[in-house]
């Protein structure tokens, strides 16, 4: 597995907001995969890798944050729109 590259702190805040409000997200991964699901929480592994937990139709998905390209909340009245995450690291 590639070395983990942390997200920039200001971008991490968007993921925290999405989890706090339980937003339904359209998630784009750097490999071109797209997922839709509800933001549940973030977690940090002992290895310092950070993950977004997403509840999808197929169950919970644990997405490594440096694999995220963009997130777009699908909820009316969400406090932000599409956020590009890929390419900007701490």
DRENROBA-986647 format. One line per field, with one value per residue: residue number from 1; residue in three letters; x, y, z of N, C-alpha, C in turn. Coordinates in steps of 0.1 Angstrom, whole numbers. Example, Ala and Ser with C-alpha at 12.3 -4.5 7.8 and 13.67 -1.06 7.14 Angstrom:
# DRENROBA-986647
pos = 1 | 2
code = ALA | SER
nc1 = 132 | 128
nc2 = -57 | -22
nc3 = 78 | 71
cac1 = 123 | 137
cac2 = -45 | -11
cac3 = 78 | 71
cc1 = 132 | 129
cc2 = -33 | 0
cc3 = 78 | 79
This chain:
# DRENROBA-986647
pos = 1 | 2 | 3 | 4 | 5 | 6 | 7 | 8 | 9 | 10 | 11 | 12 | 13 | 14 | 15 | 16 | 17 | 18 | 19 | 20 | 21 | 22 | 23 | 24 | 25 | 26 | 27 | 28 | 29 | 30 | 31 | 32 | 33 | 34 | 35 | 36 | 37 | 38 | 39 | 40 | 41 | 42 | 43 | 44 | 45 | 46 | 47 | 48 | 49 | 50 | 51 | 52 | 53 | 54 | 55 | 56 | 57 | 58 | 59 | 60 | 61 | 62 | 63 | 64 | 65 | 66 | 67 | 68 | 69 | 70 | 71 | 72 | 73 | 74 | 75 | 76 | 77 | 78 | 79 | 80 | 81 | 82 | 83 | 84 | 85 | 86 | 87 | 88 | 89 | 90
code = UNK | UNK | UNK | UNK | UNK | UNK | UNK | UNK | UNK | UNK | UNK | UNK | UNK | UNK | UNK | UNK | UNK | UNK | UNK | UNK | UNK | UNK | UNK | UNK | UNK | UNK | UNK | UNK | UNK | UNK | UNK | UNK | UNK | UNK | UNK | UNK | UNK | UNK | UNK | UNK | UNK | UNK | UNK | UNK | UNK | UNK | UNK | UNK | UNK | UNK | UNK | UNK | UNK | UNK | UNK | UNK | UNK | UNK | UNK | UNK | UNK | UNK | UNK | UNK | UNK | UNK | UNK | UNK | UNK | UNK | UNK | UNK | UNK | UNK | UNK | UNK | UNK | UNK | UNK | UNK | UNK | UNK | UNK | UNK | UNK | UNK | UNK | UNK | UNK | UNK
nc1 = 8 | 5 | 23 | 7 | -8 | -16 | -47 | -52 | -57 | -79 | -95 | -101 | -119 | -144 | -151 | -156 | -178 | -196 | -200 | -209 | -234 | -245 | -246 | -258 | -236 | -221 | -194 | -162 | -136 | -100 | -93 | -113 | -136 | -170 | -191 | -221 | -234 | -241 | -225 | -207 | -187 | -153 | -121 | -90 | -63 | -40 | -17 | -17 | -31 | -60 | -95 | -127 | -158 | -185 | -219 | -233 | -255 | -245 | -236 | -213 | -186 | -151 | -132 | -100 | -87 | -68 | -74 | -96 | -111 | -131 | -160 | -195 | -222 | -256 | -278 | -305 | -300 | -274 | -244 | -222 | -209 | -198 | -166 | -133 | -109 | -87 | -52 | -45 | -26 | -14
nc2 = -12 | 23 | 50 | 68 | 99 | 127 | 146 | 181 | 203 | 221 | 209 | 185 | 194 | 196 | 170 | 163 | 179 | 169 | 144 | 150 | 161 | 140 | 138 | 128 | 117 | 121 | 105 | 108 | 89 | 88 | 69 | 69 | 57 | 59 | 66 | 64 | 75 | 77 | 98 | 87 | 87 | 97 | 81 | 72 | 51 | 30 | 31 | 57 | 64 | 79 | 76 | 77 | 68 | 54 | 48 | 28 | 14 | -11 | -17 | -7 | 13 | 17 | 43 | 53 | 84 | 97 | 87 | 99 | 119 | 139 | 153 | 155 | 169 | 157 | 165 | 188 | 221 | 218 | 227 | 232 | 229 | 209 | 196 | 196 | 173 | 158 | 159 | 181 | 183 | 180
nc3 = 0 | -7 | 8 | 33 | 28 | 45 | 46 | 39 | 66 | 65 | 46 | 58 | 77 | 63 | 60 | 86 | 92 | 74 | 86 | 111 | 105 | 92 | 64 | 32 | 8 | -24 | -34 | -49 | -59 | -63 | -82 | -100 | -92 | -80 | -53 | -33 | -3 | 33 | 54 | 82 | 102 | 111 | 113 | 128 | 122 | 139 | 125 | 117 | 94 | 80 | 78 | 62 | 72 | 56 | 50 | 27 | 1 | 0 | 25 | 52 | 43 | 44 | 38 | 27 | 34 | 17 | -7 | -16 | -40 | -43 | -26 | -25 | -10 | -9 | 3 | 8 | 15 | 26 | 42 | 25 | -8 | -36 | -28 | -36 | -29 | -35 | -43 | -26 | 1 | 35
cac1 = 0 | 12 | 24 | -5 | -6 | -28 | -55 | -50 | -66 | -91 | -103 | -106 | -131 | -156 | -155 | -161 | -191 | -205 | -203 | -217 | -248 | -250 | -249 | -257 | -226 | -216 | -179 | -154 | -122 | -89 | -92 | -125 | -148 | -180 | -199 | -230 | -237 | -243 | -212 | -209 | -176 | -139 | -113 | -75 | -58 | -27 | -7 | -19 | -40 | -73 | -106 | -141 | -168 | -197 | -230 | -238 | -265 | -238 | -230 | -204 | -174 | -141 | -124 | -88 | -89 | -60 | -80 | -108 | -109 | -141 | -172 | -206 | -234 | -268 | -289 | -309 | -295 | -261 | -236 | -212 | -212 | -187 | -153 | -122 | -100 | -75 | -41 | -41 | -22 | -7
cac2 = 0 | 35 | 58 | 77 | 114 | 133 | 157 | 194 | 204 | 228 | 200 | 175 | 200 | 193 | 156 | 163 | 186 | 159 | 133 | 157 | 163 | 128 | 141 | 118 | 122 | 115 | 105 | 105 | 85 | 92 | 59 | 71 | 51 | 68 | 59 | 73 | 70 | 86 | 100 | 83 | 92 | 95 | 74 | 72 | 38 | 30 | 35 | 72 | 65 | 84 | 70 | 82 | 57 | 58 | 38 | 27 | 4 | -24 | -17 | 3 | 14 | 24 | 49 | 60 | 98 | 102 | 81 | 107 | 130 | 150 | 149 | 165 | 166 | 156 | 170 | 202 | 230 | 214 | 239 | 233 | 221 | 200 | 200 | 189 | 169 | 152 | 168 | 191 | 176 | 188
cac3 = 0 | -7 | 21 | 35 | 27 | 52 | 40 | 44 | 77 | 62 | 39 | 68 | 84 | 55 | 63 | 100 | 91 | 67 | 95 | 122 | 100 | 86 | 50 | 21 | -1 | -36 | -32 | -60 | -56 | -73 | -92 | -109 | -86 | -74 | -43 | -27 | 10 | 44 | 62 | 95 | 111 | 106 | 123 | 126 | 125 | 146 | 115 | 114 | 82 | 83 | 70 | 62 | 72 | 48 | 49 | 14 | -1 | 2 | 38 | 56 | 35 | 51 | 26 | 31 | 30 | 6 | -19 | -19 | -49 | -40 | -20 | -28 | -3 | -17 | 12 | 6 | 26 | 31 | 44 | 15 | -21 | -40 | -23 | -42 | -18 | -41 | -47 | -16 | 13 | 46
cc1 = 9 | 13 | 13 | -1 | -18 | -34 | -50 | -60 | -79 | -100 | -109 | -119 | -144 | -161 | -161 | -175 | -201 | -209 | -212 | -232 | -254 | -254 | -249 | -247 | -224 | -200 | -172 | -140 | -112 | -88 | -104 | -137 | -157 | -188 | -209 | -234 | -237 | -230 | -215 | -199 | -163 | -132 | -98 | -70 | -45 | -16 | -7 | -27 | -53 | -83 | -119 | -149 | -181 | -207 | -236 | -249 | -258 | -232 | -220 | -191 | -164 | -131 | -112 | -89 | -80 | -64 | -92 | -104 | -118 | -153 | -183 | -218 | -247 | -280 | -292 | -305 | -282 | -253 | -224 | -216 | -200 | -173 | -143 | -112 | -87 | -64 | -36 | -38 | -15 | 8
cc2 = 12 | 42 | 67 | 91 | 121 | 145 | 170 | 196 | 211 | 219 | 189 | 180 | 197 | 179 | 155 | 169 | 176 | 148 | 139 | 158 | 151 | 130 | 129 | 124 | 114 | 116 | 100 | 101 | 88 | 82 | 59 | 64 | 61 | 60 | 69 | 67 | 80 | 86 | 97 | 89 | 91 | 87 | 74 | 58 | 40 | 35 | 50 | 74 | 69 | 78 | 77 | 69 | 61 | 46 | 38 | 16 | -10 | -26 | -6 | 2 | 22 | 30 | 57 | 74 | 102 | 95 | 89 | 118 | 142 | 144 | 160 | 161 | 166 | 161 | 185 | 210 | 226 | 227 | 241 | 226 | 212 | 205 | 190 | 186 | 164 | 163 | 178 | 183 | 185 | 189
cc3 = 0 | 6 | 21 | 35 | 33 | 44 | 46 | 55 | 74 | 54 | 48 | 75 | 76 | 58 | 77 | 100 | 85 | 77 | 106 | 118 | 93 | 71 | 41 | 11 | -14 | -35 | -44 | -55 | -67 | -84 | -102 | -103 | -80 | -64 | -37 | -13 | 21 | 52 | 76 | 105 | 104 | 117 | 118 | 130 | 133 | 137 | 111 | 101 | 87 | 73 | 72 | 62 | 65 | 47 | 35 | 13 | 2 | 16 | 41 | 47 | 43 | 40 | 32 | 26 | 18 | -7 | -24 | -29 | -46 | -33 | -23 | -20 | -11 | -9 | 8 | 18 | 32 | 32 | 35 | 3 | -23 | -35 | -29 | -31 | -24 | -45 | -37 | -3 | 23 | 42
